[in-house]
Amino acid sequence: MSIGPLQLVLVLIIILLLFGAKRLRNVGSDLGEAIKGFRKSVKEGEEKAESESKEKLQQRKDESGEVIEGEVTHKEQGKS
């Protein structure tokens, strides 16, 4: 058994009667703000992880003196 459109409309009407239009509008806007905040946090976390990864690669390059991921040093540029 699946929920048909008639049952869905009936459930929505019952919810509207129980909570009222104003309260549902507030819940909807609060939910929208929460989703927006979550997306912003995820984006900031990805940017932070990416910058930390770049810093670690740079530290490895500085410590070992080796070229990492196809980067060209100043000495190699003159040889080409």
C-alpha positions in Angstrom: 0.0 0.0 0.0 1.2 3.4 -0.9 0.0 6.9 0.1 -2.1 8.4 -2.6 -2.7 12.1 -3.3 -6.0 12.1 -1.4 -4.5 10.7 1.8 -1.6 13.2 1.5 -4.0 16.2 1.2 -6.0 14.9 4.1 -2.9 14.6 6.3 -1.9 18.2 5.3 -5.3 19.5 6.2 -5.2 17.9 9.6 -1.8 19.3 10.3 -2.9 22.7 9.2 -5.9 22.5 11.6 -3.8 21.3 14.5 -0.9 23.9 14.2 -2.4 26.8 12.3 -1.1 28.6 9.2 1.0 31.1 11.1 2.9 28.5 13.1 3.5 26.3 10.0 4.9 29.4 8.2 7.3 30.0 11.1 8.3 26.3 11.1 9.0 26.5 7.4 11.1 29.6 7.6 13.1 28.2 10.6 13.7 25.0 8.6 14.9 27.0 5.6 17.3 29.0 7.8 18.6 25.8 9.4 19.3 24.3 5.9 21.0 27.4 4.8 23.2 27.5 7.9 24.1 23.8 7.4 25.1 24.3 3.8 27.3 27.3 4.8 29.0 25.2 7.5 29.6 22.3 5.1 31.1 24.7 2.5 33.4 26.4 5.1 34.5 22.9 6.3 35.4 21.9 2.8 37.3 25.1 2.2 39.2 24.7 5.5 40.1 21.0 4.6 41.3 22.1 1.2 43.5 24.8 2.6 45.0 22.5 5.2 45.7 19.9 2.5 47.5 22.6 0.4 49.5 23.7 3.5 50.6 20.0 4.2 51.7 19.6 0.6 53.7 22.8 0.8 55.3 21.7 4.0 56.3 18.3 2.5 57.8 20.1 -0.5 59.8 22.5 1.7 61.0 19.7 4.0 62.1 17.2 1.3 63.1 19.7 -1.4 61.4 17.4 -3.9 58.8 18.4 -6.5 55.3 17.3 -5.6 52.4 16.8 -8.1 54.3 18.1 -11.2 55.4 21.4 -9.7 58.4 23.0 -11.3 61.2 24.5 -9.2 63.2 27.5 -10.2 66.3 25.3 -11.0 64.2 23.1 -13.3 62.7 26.0 -15.2 66.2 27.1 -16.4 67.0 23.6 -17.7 63.9 23.3 -19.9 
